[in-house]
Amino acid sequence: MIRLRAFDAVVAEGGIGAAARALGVSQPTVSAQLASLEREHGVRLVDRATGAPTALGARLREITGPMAALERSARDLLARSAGSGDGVLRAAADAPAHLMPILSALRAEIPEVAVELRAMNSSASVRAVQAGEVDLAVAAEVPADPSLHRLPLQRQDLAAVVRIDHPRAGAKTLPLSALAGEEVIGREEGSLTRAVLERAAAAQGLVLRSSVVADDRETMLAAVIAGFGIGVVAEHEMIDDPRIVMLDLRDPAVSLTEHLVCAAHRRDEPMLRAAFAAAQAGTRGDLRR
């Protein structure tokens, strides 16, 4: 293969000297490889006086040309994927909508990357990053931790979700204090939406009543539709469904910040570096509120 590569370079570059420069080796090395190939098969492939291929050399170049191109493609693929392990990016998110633009930009940068997505709440996402179960996560309220590398993506307010026939459905806002008199559909342990809401309620001296606890956002919204009570979501997680209405929580507003996060010791791996660069480019202005 080395001798065929030398032959192909001589023909492609128009001479032994140019081929040596293209391959990054000495001119005698290229000359010796070409001579060895010709001597083994008892043929003449390149006219030494002109550097042009012989008739047989031209036919051989039709074969080696595509081989050399495939080799270059293989080297380019490996160079672009250096440090990416098996070429699969494993990502988790509590809010997949925040992750998708980042992954889309990453695929544009590294088309060969495959992606595995997992939906889990913020606490579970961060634990998965720390355990090495996923490479990257989007999670809310990621703690300052030297073992984690994080980038704030977007701050968003929490909102109440009520069924269309709820007495408050015609309003645009809902005071936080009003939740104390309602059945609130709880979220699972580890949900940052739950933690932030409970912290804000406690600061106001409010006690929230939850007799139904939903394991994820979709189940919570289904419970709202079924009439079990009021749900609470981050505002950009609301779905378009004519059976439910979103009301802004106010007095006070309750917010949380989504972060992109990976293990700190992996932050310079090419795929993760590209993902954070894409996120950085996309978050300008998102934290201005």
N, C-alpha and C positions, 0 to 999 in steps of 0.2 A: 504493500500500500504506500509506503514511503517513497519507493522508486516511481510509482505511478503518479504520486503527487508532484514529485520533482519534474517528471516529464510534462505533466499538464501545465505546470507553472512556466516552464520554458516556452511552450507554445503560446500560452495565454499572454505572457509578458514580452514575447518577441526576442528572447535571448537568455543565455545562461546568467549573465550578470544581473539583468533585471529580475529574473526569477529568484536569484539568491536574495536580493533586497526585499522582494515581496514575501519570501518565506522566512526571512530573518536569520538566514544561515550564510555560511561562506560560499563563495563561488566554486572553490574546489569540491565542496560537499555536493553541490548540485551536479556538477560535471561528473563526479564519481558515481552518483546514483543513476544518472542517465546512461552512462557507459555500461554500468553493471546490468541494467535492464536490457540494453541492446545486445550485450555479449551473451547473456543467458539464453536468449531466444534466437541469436544469429540473425538479427535484423538491423536495419538502419531506420531510425524514427525521426531524426532531426538533421537537417543539412547544417554542418558546423560553420560553413562559410556564410550562409545567409540567416541562420537561425529559424528558417521556415521548416515546417513538418514535411516529411516525405509523404508519398501517397498513402503508405501504410500508417504513418504517423497521424495524418489527417483523419483516417478512419478510426484510429485508436482514440483520438481526441474527442470524437463524437460520444465515446463511452465515458472517458475520464472527466469530461466537462461537467456532466450532471452529477457524477460522483463527488467532484470537488465542491460543487454548489451545495449538495446535501451535507457534506462535512461542515461547510461554513455555517449552514443553518443549524446544525447540531451544536456547534460551538456557541453560536449566538443564543440559542435557547438556554444552554447551561449557564452562560454568562448572565443572562437576564434573570435566571432563577436561582442564582447563587445564594446559598443561605436559606432557601425556602423549604428545606427538608424534602418531603415527598411531593411538593408542588400543590398541596392542598391547604387552603387557609380555613381554619376552623374558627367560626365566630359565633358569639352569643349576644343576645340583645333582649332587654326588657321592652324596648320600643323599636321594632324592626324598621319602621319608617325612617328613623334617624340613621340607620346603618346602610340602607340601600344606596343612597347617593355616593357614599364612600366606596362601597364595593363596586359600583358601576365605574367610578373613576379609576379604581385599581385595575379592573379588567381592561380598561382602555390602555393603561400603562403596561400591564403584564397580561396579555391575552391568554397565555397558557395556564394561568392559575385556575384551579378548581376551587369551589367554595362549598363548605358545609355549614349550614345555619342551624342554630338551636335557639329556641325561645325559652327564656327563663327569667325570673325576676332579678332585680339588681344585685341583691346579696348573693344569690346563687351564681350570677354571671361573674362577679368579682372572685368568688371562691374558685370557680372553674379556671379563671386566668391564673390565679396563684398556684393552683394544683397542676397547671400545664395541660389541662383537659381541652382548653381552647386557646387559640393564639391571640385573640382580640375580642373585645366586648364593648358594647354600649350599655352603660349603666348609670343610674341616677345617684347623685350625692356620694361619689366615690371618695373615700377618706384619704387624707394626706398620709401616704405610707411610702417609705423609701424603696420598698420592694415593687412598687407600681409606678408606671409611667402613664400619666393621664393628660388629656386635653379637654377643656370645657367646650362643649358643642353648642348647647342651647339652653337658655333658661325659659321655663314655661310655667304658667299658673295651673293650679288644680281647678277643676270645674265639677259641678254637680250634674248628674244625669238623672232625669225624671221621665216617667212615662207621659205620653202626650195628653192623657186625661188627668194628670196630677193637678191639684189645685194651684200649684205654683208654676205650671208649665207655660203660662202666658208671660211670665216675667223674663227679664234678660239676666238678672243677677239674683244671687241668693246669699243673704248674710250668713256667715259661718255659724252664728248663734242659732240660726233656724234649724241646723242639723240636730241640735240637742232634743228637739221635739219630734224628730222623725226616726223611722227605722232605717238605719244606714247599713247597706250591704257591705260587710267587711271584706278585706283582702287577706290573703294567707300570710302567715309569719314569714318575715323576710322581705315583704313588699315594702319598697321605699315610699310608695304612695301612701300606704297605711301608716308608716312611721311618721312621715311628715305631717299628715293630717292629724294624727293623735297628738303629736307634739304641739301643733298650733292650737288644737282644742284645749289641751291642758293649760296652755299659757293664758287662755281666756276663761279658765275655770269651768269649762264645759265637759259634760260626760256624754259620750256617744253610745247609742244603743245598737247593738248588732246581734241579731239572732240567726242571721244567715251569713256564712263566710264562703267566699268564692275563691277557688284555687288559682284562677287567672282572670285576666281582663275580659276575655270573651264570655266566660261563665258569669262574671259579675253583670255584664250588660244584658245577658239573657235573663238574669234574675230581675233586673229592672223592668224589662219588657213583660215579664210574667207577673209583675205587680208586687214583688217582695219588699220594695223600698227604694231608697235613693242610693245611687252609686256615685263614686268619685273617681275621676280619671285626670291625667294630665291633658291639657286642652287639645294638643295635637294628636291625641290617641282616640278621639271621638270618631265613631263610624257614622256613615250616612245611612240613617234608618228612619223612616217616617213615623215610627212608633215611639221614638224617644226624642228628648230635647235636652240640650246642654245649657246650663246656667253658670255664669261666672261666679265663683266664690269670692265674696268681698267682706270687708270690715272684720278682719283684714284679709287681703289677698294672700293666698298660700302658694308658694312656688318651690320648684326644685330645679336643679341643673343636671342635664345629661352630660356624661363624659365618655370619651373614647379612651380605652384603657388597655394596656398590655403589661406584661412583666418587664420591670425596668431593665433587667439584664439582657433582654431581647430587643430592645428598642431600635438598635441599629441593623437588625436583619432587613434585607432589601424589601421584602413584601410588607413588613410592618412599617418601615420607614416611608414607603410609598403610600400606605394607607393613611398615616398621620399627615403626610404632606397634602393629600387630597382633602382630608378633613379640615386642615388649617386653611386651605384655599376656600373651602365652602362655608366656613363659619364667620367670615368677616361680617360684622354687623349683627349677628344673631344674638349676641349677649348685651346689646345696647340697652335693653329694657331694664 
